[in-house]
Amino acid sequence: MSREPRRPRCAPLIPRARAGRAQRAVLVLLALCAGALLLAGQPLVPTARSLALHFATLQAGELLKGACYLAEEIFHLDSRHHGSFWRALSSCFPPHWHGPMLLVCGSAYVALFGDGQQLGLHLILASLCQLLILALGLRKPSAVEMSEMSERSKQNVAHGLAWSFYVGYLKIVLPRVKKSMEEFSRANPNLPACRKTWKLHILIPLSCDIYDDLEKADSNIQYVTELTETILARAGIKKRVYKHSLYAITDEENQLWHCAVEYATPLQTLYAMSQDECAAFSREERLEQAKLFYRTLEEILRGSKECGDTYRLIAYEEPEEAESHFLSREIVWHLRQEHHEEISVQEQSHPPSPSTALDSAELNLQISVSDLPQPLRTDGF
């Protein structure tokens, strides 16, 4: 029984999609506040009046914020809203219930308090406070809110890069990888073949620092040859060529492993953006986007039928202290994992044969000495 290779270090932490725990926390806190209000034993009418006033204040604040945005958007009707004022209006006030909610809360307050002038004074003071908050910039969304909004709307940089990488490259080349590796294996029968490693190994350094020459990145990685080219007409380019490089990787025991390996090229874009002042892309944002790129690409490929079992994503964080053979060890670890998976599949598909030595007391066979069929029973039946 083969033993699964042990990973030499911790794998990089890739964030999972947020699971809506913040919304559940809101419901829990809402229940606690309602319980505290009931335990306080306040009279119903003053409590309802205060709630109506607070709701009216919040809706007035949202309407004022939308009005401030509208003051800017009316100057961009043609370029941003196709010349439609109503489109700009709906963009500045996305939830259409702010106005009706303000009307309902105001009516409830007047019905409970019986003084419309008092409500007007409260709304003026509330509007003053809301505008002061907007002017001081105290209502900006937090970094977590912005991150969640960009992930939910699928509008972050990493999402676009991952889809571009898949549609423009991986979806074309991955279905042909195994055939190219099989052709190489037939042409080189002396090399050990492990079908589980007949994949495109895609390197995803979270630092986004990519070497154009893998041999310079690690001396234990040596170029062998090019696999069979794929030539297609693509986006007006006649005979566009897609190809992969095959490398021989030496492990700690001087054993050679052969595989097709390359970097995820969109990471170069992330790295270049972090170096360009025009992009306003910090190192922390680059790291976050690299992790989201890995997660998004993994989700896309997992749902792709034509690309199944044709790739291996290798995400890693480079150590703080430079190691000359870190990259080769990382790739070899994944190759050993694939080799281990193939052995496990073979063991499951070829279970050990059960013992054929049965006790004669349990099974007594009567064998005919004649070539012709003979009855097994001796009583003539």
Salt bridges, closest charged atoms under 4 A:
GLU62 OE1 - LYS65 NZ 3.59
GLU62 OE2 - ARG139 NH2 2.85
GLU72 OE2 - HIS76 NE2 2.62
GLU73 OE1 - HIS81 NE2 2.76
GLU148 OE2 - ARG152 NE 3.05
GLU151 OE2 - ARG18 NH1 3.19
GLU151 OE1 - ARG295 NH2 3.04
GLU182 OE2 - ARG186 NH1 3.50
ASP218 OD1 - HIS325 ND1 2.90
ASP251 OD2 - ARG336 NH2 3.02
GLU252 OE1 - ARG336 NH2 3.81
GLU262 OE1 - HIS244 ND1 3.22
GLU298 OE1 - ARG302 NH2 3.59
GLU299 OE2 - ARG295 NE 3.84
ASP309 OD2 - LYS178 NZ 3.77
ASP309 OD1 - LYS196 NZ 3.92
ASP309 OD1 - LYS199 NZ 3.30
GLU323 OE1 - ARG329 NH2 2.28
GLU330 OE2 - ARG7 NH2 2.56
GLU330 OE1 - ARG9 NH2 2.97
GLU330 OE2 - HIS334 NE2 3.93
GLU338 OE1 - HIS201 NE2 3.00
GLU338 OE2 - ARG312 NE 3.99
GLU341 OE2 - ARG312 NH1 3.56
ASP379 OD2 - ARG377 NH2 2.75
